[in-house]
Amino acid sequence: MRLRNKVALITGSANGIGFATAKRFEEEGARVMLADLNPNAVKEAASQLKHAEPYVLNVTDRASIQTAVDAIIAKHHHIDILINNAGITLDARLVKMTEQQFDAVIDVNLKGVFNCAQIVIPHMLEAQRGSIVNASSVVGLYGNFGQTNYSASKFGVIGFTKTWAREFGQKGIRVNAVCPGFIATEMVKAMPENILQGIEQRSWMARLGTPEEIANVYLFLASDESSYINGVTIEASGGISL
């Protein structure tokens, strides 16, 4: 098992890519700490796994992050893996985007990653080991119509990743990012059918990705199999950018 005895904290893990990642990590021997904003959803998600614990955590609320991390450290004494997966979209063209829409997406997708990493990393520094995987997006590489806020947040996550890889690589902590394409989560599947068909046509694999396929990329970067990989951004999009 590639994650035997590892403690993994996964944000936004009540459903979608986060839950698929939790399930995959547990299969590989990890103790999974599910973290999500929705109390009922995160408890339900944890009940579907054998070695998972639910934590109600809002990535924009540093106090809630600190409370969860303190509880995990008190019980398990270490956090080996942090998956910064939580994210939201509030799309609109620039001329119609409200300041509230912009601020909300930046607060969750960008500052939320900052908050979680800043609170977890001291424990990794003490242990002199750790792996952080940040969720960016192909939109963070190439931009996208109607996603000024989302694109900015995901570009920023790549900047975090490269900076932290420089700051903490010599301390035994690796930081990498994953840029998923369009994945068949509930959020994406709620898009209009004609938009989904257009996305599939743009992909050289002619389909959406699955949460499990992204979870496998997270697994690789979290495990010791990627022990010499630091500061990279892996696009997992079915070749949509080709």
C-alpha positions in Angstrom: 0.0 0.0 0.0 1.4 3.3 -1.1 0.1 5.4 1.7 0.3 3.0 4.6 0.1 4.9 8.0 -0.1 8.3 6.3 -2.5 10.9 7.6 -4.1 12.8 4.7 -6.2 16.0 5.1 -8.4 16.5 2.1 -10.5 19.7 1.7 -13.7 19.7 -0.2 -14.0 16.0 0.2 -17.7 15.4 0.8 -18.2 14.7 -2.9 -16.7 14.9 -6.3 -13.0 14.7 -6.8 -12.4 15.2 -3.1 -14.4 12.2 -2.1 -13.0 10.0 -4.9 -9.5 11.0 -3.6 -10.4 10.1 0.0 -11.7 6.7 -1.2 -8.6 6.0 -3.3 -6.2 7.1 -0.5 -8.0 4.8 2.0 -7.5 1.9 -0.4 -3.8 2.6 -0.3 -3.7 2.6 3.5 -4.1 6.2 4.5 -6.0 7.5 7.5 -8.2 10.0 5.7 -9.4 13.3 7.3 -12.4 14.5 5.3 -12.9 18.2 5.5 -15.9 20.1 4.1 -18.1 23.0 4.7 -21.3 21.0 4.8 -21.6 19.1 8.2 -24.2 16.6 7.0 -22.4 15.9 3.7 -19.0 15.3 5.3 -20.4 13.0 8.0 -22.3 11.0 5.3 -19.1 10.8 3.2 -17.1 9.6 6.2 -19.7 6.9 6.9 -19.0 5.4 3.5 -15.4 4.8 4.3 -13.7 2.5 6.9 -10.8 4.7 8.0 -12.1 8.3 7.6 -12.9 11.0 10.0 -15.1 14.0 9.3 -14.2 17.6 10.0 -16.4 20.6 9.4 -14.0 23.1 7.9 -14.4 26.4 6.0 -11.2 27.2 4.1 -12.0 30.9 4.4 -12.3 30.7 8.2 -8.8 30.3 9.7 -10.3 29.5 13.1 -12.1 26.4 11.8 -9.0 25.2 10.0 -6.9 25.7 13.2 -9.5 23.8 15.2 -9.5 20.8 12.8 -5.7 20.7 12.4 -5.3 20.9 16.2 -7.7 18.0 16.7 -5.9 15.9 14.0 -2.5 16.5 15.5 -3.8 15.7 19.0 -5.1 12.4 17.8 -2.6 11.3 15.2 0.4 13.5 16.0 1.2 14.3 12.3 -0.3 15.3 9.0 1.7 13.8 6.1 -0.5 14.9 3.1 -2.5 18.0 2.5 -4.8 18.0 -0.6 -6.1 21.5 -1.2 -9.1 20.5 -3.2 -11.9 22.8 -2.1 -13.1 25.2 -4.8 -16.1 27.1 -6.2 -17.2 28.8 -9.4 -19.3 31.9 -9.8 -19.0 32.6 -13.5 -19.8 35.8 -15.4 -18.3 37.9 -18.2 -16.1 40.7 -16.9 -18.6 43.4 -17.7 -21.3 41.6 -15.6 -19.2 40.1 -12.8 -20.0 41.5 -9.4 -17.4 42.3 -6.8 -19.0 39.8 -4.6 -18.6 37.1 -7.2 -14.9 37.9 -7.7 -14.1 38.1 -4.0 -15.9 34.9 -3.1 -14.0 32.8 -5.6 -10.7 34.4 -4.7 -11.4 33.8 -1.0 -12.1 30.1 -1.4 -9.9 29.0 -4.3 -6.8 31.1 -3.6 -6.8 32.5 0.0 -8.3 29.2 1.2 -5.3 27.3 -0.2 -3.0 29.8 1.5 -4.9 29.5 4.8 -4.8 25.7 4.9 -1.1 25.4 3.9 0.0 28.1 6.3 -1.6 26.2 9.2 -0.6 22.7 8.2 3.0 23.4 7.1 4.5 24.0 10.6 3.6 20.5 11.5 5.3 19.2 8.4 8.3 21.2 9.1 8.5 19.7 12.6 8.3 16.2 11.1 10.7 17.2 8.2 8.4 15.6 5.7 5.2 16.1 3.8 3.4 16.3 0.5 1.0 19.1 -0.5 -1.1 18.9 -3.7 -2.9 22.0 -4.8 -5.9 21.8 -7.1 -5.5 24.2 -10.0 -7.2 23.8 -13.4 -6.6 24.0 -17.1 -8.4 27.3 -16.8 -5.4 28.3 -14.6 -3.1 27.6 -17.6 -5.1 29.0 -20.5 -7.9 31.1 -19.2 -11.6 30.7 -20.1 -14.5 32.8 -21.3 -16.6 34.1 -18.4 -14.2 33.0 -15.7 -12.1 36.0 -14.8 -12.3 35.2 -11.0 -11.8 31.4 -11.4 -8.9 31.8 -13.9 -7.1 34.3 -11.6 -7.5 32.0 -8.6 -6.2 29.0 -10.4 -3.3 30.9 -11.9 -2.5 32.0 -8.4 -2.5 28.5 -7.1 0.3 27.6 -9.6 2.3 30.5 -8.3 1.8 29.3 -4.7 3.0 25.8 -5.8 6.2 27.0 -7.4 7.0 29.4 -4.5 6.4 26.9 -1.7 8.3 24.2 -3.6 11.3 26.5 -3.4 10.7 27.4 0.2 10.2 24.0 1.6 11.9 21.5 -0.7 15.0 21.4 1.4 12.9 20.8 4.5 11.5 17.5 3.1 8.2 19.0 2.0 7.1 18.7 -1.7 4.5 20.9 -3.2 2.9 20.2 -6.6 -0.3 21.1 -8.5 -2.8 19.3 -10.6 -4.7 21.0 -13.4 -7.8 18.9 -14.2 -9.8 19.5 -17.3 -13.5 19.1 -17.4 -14.4 16.3 -14.9 -17.8 14.6 -14.6 -18.6 16.0 -11.2 -22.1 17.1 -10.2 -21.1 20.7 -10.8 -19.9 20.1 -14.4 -22.8 17.7 -15.3 -25.2 20.5 -14.3 -24.0 22.5 -17.3 -26.3 22.7 -20.4 -26.1 19.7 -22.6 -24.9 21.7 -25.6 -22.0 23.0 -23.6 -21.0 19.6 -22.4 -21.1 18.2 -26.0 -18.9 21.1 -27.0 -16.4 20.3 -24.3 -16.3 16.6 -25.3 -15.7 17.6 -28.9 -12.7 19.7 -27.9 -11.1 16.8 -26.1 -8.9 14.4 -28.1 -10.4 11.6 -25.9 -13.9 12.7 -26.7 -15.2 12.5 -23.2 -15.2 14.1 -19.8 -12.7 12.9 -17.2 -13.8 11.0 -14.0 -13.1 12.1 -10.4 -11.3 8.8 -10.0 -8.8 9.7 -12.8 -7.9 12.9 -11.0 -7.7 11.0 -7.6 -5.1 8.8 -9.2 -2.9 11.8 -10.1 -3.3 13.1 -6.5 -2.3 9.7 -5.2 0.9 9.6 -7.3 1.9 13.1 -6.1 1.1 12.3 -2.5 3.0 9.0 -2.4 6.7 8.3 -2.2 6.6 7.2 -5.9 6.9 10.9 -6.7 9.7 11.6 -4.2 11.8 13.6 -6.6 8.9 15.6 -8.1 8.6 19.1 -6.6 7.1 22.3 -7.9 5.4 20.8 -11.0 2.0 21.3 -12.5 0.4 18.3 -14.1 -2.3 18.8 -16.6 -4.9 16.0 -16.5 -7.4 17.1 -19.2 -7.6 14.4 -21.8 -5.5 16.6 -24.1 -8.1 19.4 -24.3 -5.3 22.0 -24.7 -3.7 20.3 -27.7 
